Amino acid sequence: MEREIALEVKDLHISYKCLKSFSIKKSLLHLKKADAKVYEAVRGVSFSVPKGEILGIVGKNGSGKSTMLRAIAGIFSPDTGIIDLKGNSVSLLSIGVGFQPKLTGRENIILSGMLLGFSEQQVREKMDEIIEFANLGDFIDMPVKTYSSGMHSKLAFSITAILEADIMLIDEVLSVGDAKFKKKSYNKMKELISNEDRTVLIVSHSSETLQELCTSVLWLHEGEMKMIGKPEEVLPAYDKFMS
């Protein structure tokens, strides 16, 4: 029986414009456009993920992994190509995405939840559970700009873990936080992933993590797909390439 597809990506292209540093005064005097170099971060990537699959994404820094995840999450618009979520809700778990620094942790929980497509009422119903899991103490009522990166990741993880979307996108966050929280988040991750209706995409540099958690792995290299398949086929080839 053919499995239901949860996410389909077709011929995805995403480019950035890199502006060279220039003087505003000089550019106003000359009224000429600043030179912009175009950098293509994702180049013609296509793949589909069946419902319930856990797809790991590997590649050296600058290979387009995080850019692609942000496009799937709707943060970036692709230049060309199609991202079809098949009507599924999607949440991105990534450090530094989506929090308003001047708002408190509690206020950011409501904002983040609503941005994920939940109603304020639904978020409030899960509020105590999120706060308990994040374990930030009195900091939950302080502005997020006062948080350390570890506290930031605890809150981000807790929101995404407790407000469960159909498709979870995880960008290299299992390695952040203190040892106790790492273990707690890793166990929660395994629990979430074991739900056969949830589809997960994980970007990680840890072959060990991907080997343990993933059902398949996609290898990106300089914006292009180099290989996709079972972890035991892709990861050794990637590790050999990187060494």
Secondary structure, DSSP 8 states (H G I E B T S, - for coil): ----EEEEEEEEEEEEEEE----HHHHHHHT----EEEEEEEEEEEEEEETT-EEEEE--TTSSHHHHHHHHTTSS--SEEEEE-TT--EEEEETTSS--TTSBHHHHHHHHHHHTT--HHHHHHHHHHHHHHHT-GGGGGSBGGG--HHHHHHHHHHHHHHS--SEEEEES-TT-S-HHHHHHHHHHHHHHHT-TT-EEEEE-S-HHHHHHH-SEEEEEETTEEEEEE-HHHHHHHHHHHH-
